[in-house]
Amino acid sequence: MRYILHYTQPGDVVFDGFCGTGMTGVAANLWWRPDEVQELGYMVKGDGTILNEEGKPFSKLGARRAILNDLAPVPRSLLTIIRLRLMQKLSTVKLNAS
């Protein structure tokens, strides 16, 4: 969650190509809430500027947009296609052998 805050600004897009538990999307949308940021030990100024532990500004309050994509179905669908083609070839071989 800290990485999103450090390396993005409000409105930026955060892409999570594996979407394990979906926490990247949750974290990206939490940064508009000062209390969430303060729980990490940062200070929030009245204008939404977020200060690090040394009191230096490094980010602003505001939600980031998240794109979540689970890539796991892609390999499964490829395996399904390969299996179907193998079954078609095997059935063709069996028909020709008869």
Helices and strands as residue ranges (DSSP letters): H 2-7, E 13-16, H 23-30, H 34-39, E 43-44, E 49-51, E 57-60, E 65-68, H 73-97
